[in-house]
Amino acid sequence: MNNSNENRKTPLSFFIACPREIEQILSDELHALKGSLNLSKISSKRGGVSFESSLEDAIQVGLHVRTGGRLFWKLGNFFFNDEQSLYFKALKMNWGKVLTSKNSIKVDTTLSHDTKESFKNSHFLSLKIKDAVCDNIRKFENDRPRVEKKHP
């Protein structure tokens, strides 16, 4: 993992999930934390709230909000039409920025209602992403991260 101060200078994008219909309550919690944490671009979305901050402040958000659940770090985004284009676009991402071959990973994919029409098997998409991440790390380190289903 790149331990430079790069992540401290540029705000990172995060999404914190919550049960549907309470996104506004979670958003209000994040706005209340702005007094003690450097949070910006807080925006309610279906199923959670997106925001920008440092990694350290995002961890504090995860520890202090009552209505939020899982905290996701948005590393990038792209559109894909099929499993192969998903693999190749995920392969191009800079995974070395957040992982090394000494790490362990688990990939879990959830399909939205719209996506379920095009992709029937979320497990297969998870495998394609896992393959891309491992292949990307192997290209630079001649080794790959371990895949751990229970304790990544």
C-alpha positions as CSV (number, residue, x, y, z in Angstrom):
1,M,0.0,0.0,0.0
2,N,1.2,3.5,-0.8
3,N,1.8,5.2,2.5
4,S,2.6,8.6,1.1
5,N,0.8,11.7,2.2
6,E,-1.1,11.7,-1.1
7,N,-4.3,10.6,0.6
8,R,-4.1,13.4,3.1
9,K,-3.9,16.2,0.5
10,T,-6.7,15.1,-1.9
11,P,-10.1,14.3,-0.5
12,L,-11.2,10.7,-1.0
13,S,-14.7,9.6,-1.9
14,F,-16.7,7.4,0.4
15,F,-20.2,6.0,0.7
16,I,-21.7,4.9,4.0
17,A,-24.7,2.6,3.7
18,C,-27.8,2.7,5.7
19,P,-31.3,1.2,5.6
20,R,-33.6,2.7,3.0
21,E,-35.7,5.6,4.0
22,I,-33.3,6.9,6.7
23,E,-30.7,8.4,4.3
24,Q,-31.7,11.9,5.4
25,I,-31.1,11.0,9.1
26,L,-27.6,9.7,8.2
27,S,-26.9,12.8,6.1
28,D,-27.9,15.0,9.1
29,E,-25.5,13.0,11.3
30,L,-22.6,13.7,8.8
31,H,-23.5,17.4,8.6
32,A,-23.3,17.5,12.4
33,L,-19.9,15.9,12.3
34,K,-18.5,18.7,10.0
35,G,-17.7,20.7,13.1
36,S,-15.1,18.2,14.2
37,L,-14.2,16.4,11.0
38,N,-13.3,17.8,7.6
39,L,-16.2,16.4,5.5
40,S,-17.4,17.8,2.2
41,K,-19.8,17.0,-0.7
42,I,-22.2,15.2,1.6
43,S,-25.0,13.9,-0.5
44,S,-27.9,11.5,0.2
45,K,-28.2,8.6,-2.2
46,R,-30.5,5.6,-2.3
47,G,-29.3,3.3,0.5
48,G,-26.8,5.7,2.0
49,V,-24.8,8.9,1.9
50,S,-21.7,9.8,-0.2
51,F,-19.1,12.2,1.1
52,E,-15.5,13.3,0.7
53,S,-12.8,13.4,3.4
54,S,-9.4,12.1,4.4
55,L,-9.2,8.4,5.2
56,E,-8.7,9.2,8.9
57,D,-11.9,11.3,9.0
58,A,-13.9,8.6,7.1
59,I,-12.8,6.1,9.8
60,Q,-14.1,8.5,12.4
61,V,-17.4,8.8,10.6
62,G,-17.7,5.0,10.6
63,L,-17.0,4.9,14.3
64,H,-19.4,7.8,15.3
65,V,-22.5,7.6,13.2
66,R,-25.5,5.7,14.7
67,T,-27.5,5.1,11.5
68,G,-24.7,4.2,9.1
69,G,-23.5,0.6,8.4
70,R,-20.7,-0.4,6.0
71,L,-18.3,2.3,4.9
72,F,-17.1,2.0,1.3
73,W,-14.1,3.8,-0.2
74,K,-14.7,4.7,-3.8
75,L,-11.6,3.9,-5.7
76,G,-13.0,4.6,-9.1
77,N,-15.9,4.0,-11.3
78,F,-16.6,2.9,-14.9
79,F,-19.3,1.4,-17.0
80,F,-19.2,-2.1,-18.5
81,N,-21.4,-4.1,-20.7
82,D,-20.3,-7.7,-20.0
83,E,-18.1,-9.7,-17.7
84,Q,-15.0,-9.4,-19.9
85,S,-15.2,-5.6,-20.0
86,L,-15.6,-5.6,-16.2
87,Y,-12.5,-7.6,-15.9
88,F,-10.4,-5.4,-18.2
89,K,-11.6,-2.1,-16.7
90,A,-11.0,-3.4,-13.1
91,L,-7.5,-4.7,-14.3
92,K,-6.6,-1.1,-15.4
93,M,-7.3,0.4,-11.9
94,N,-4.3,1.2,-9.7
95,W,-4.8,-1.5,-7.0
96,G,-1.3,-1.0,-5.8
97,K,-2.4,2.3,-4.3
98,V,-4.4,0.4,-1.7
99,L,-3.2,-3.3,-1.7
100,T,0.0,-5.3,-1.8
101,S,0.5,-9.0,-2.3
102,K,0.8,-9.3,1.5
103,N,-2.9,-8.3,1.9
104,S,-5.9,-10.5,1.8
105,I,-9.0,-9.6,-0.1
106,K,-12.7,-10.6,-0.4
107,V,-14.9,-9.3,-3.2
108,D,-18.6,-9.2,-2.7
109,T,-20.9,-7.9,-5.4
110,T,-24.5,-6.7,-5.0
111,L,-26.6,-6.2,-8.0
112,S,-29.1,-3.3,-8.2
113,H,-32.5,-3.9,-9.6
114,D,-31.5,-2.4,-12.9
115,T,-28.3,-4.4,-13.1
116,K,-30.1,-7.7,-12.4
117,E,-31.7,-7.5,-15.8
118,S,-28.3,-7.7,-17.5
119,F,-26.3,-9.8,-15.1
120,K,-27.8,-12.8,-13.4
121,N,-24.9,-14.0,-11.2
122,S,-23.3,-11.5,-8.8
123,H,-20.9,-14.2,-7.6
124,F,-19.5,-14.5,-11.1
125,L,-18.9,-10.8,-11.3
126,S,-17.2,-11.0,-7.9
127,L,-14.8,-13.6,-9.3
128,K,-14.0,-11.5,-12.4
129,I,-13.2,-8.5,-10.1
130,K,-11.1,-10.7,-7.8
131,D,-9.2,-12.1,-10.8
132,A,-8.5,-8.5,-12.1
133,V,-7.3,-7.3,-8.7
134,C,-5.0,-10.3,-8.2
135,D,-3.7,-10.2,-11.8
136,N,-3.0,-6.5,-11.4
137,I,-1.0,-6.9,-8.2
138,R,0.8,-10.0,-9.6
139,K,2.0,-7.9,-12.6
140,F,3.9,-5.5,-10.3
141,E,4.9,-7.8,-7.4
142,N,5.2,-11.3,-8.9
143,D,2.8,-12.4,-6.2
144,R,-0.9,-12.0,-5.5
145,P,-3.0,-11.2,-2.5
146,R,-4.6,-14.1,-0.6
147,V,-8.4,-14.5,-1.0
148,E,-10.0,-14.9,2.4
149,K,-13.7,-15.4,2.5
150,K,-14.2,-15.3,6.3
151,H,-11.5,-12.9,7.6
152,P,-10.1,-10.8,4.7
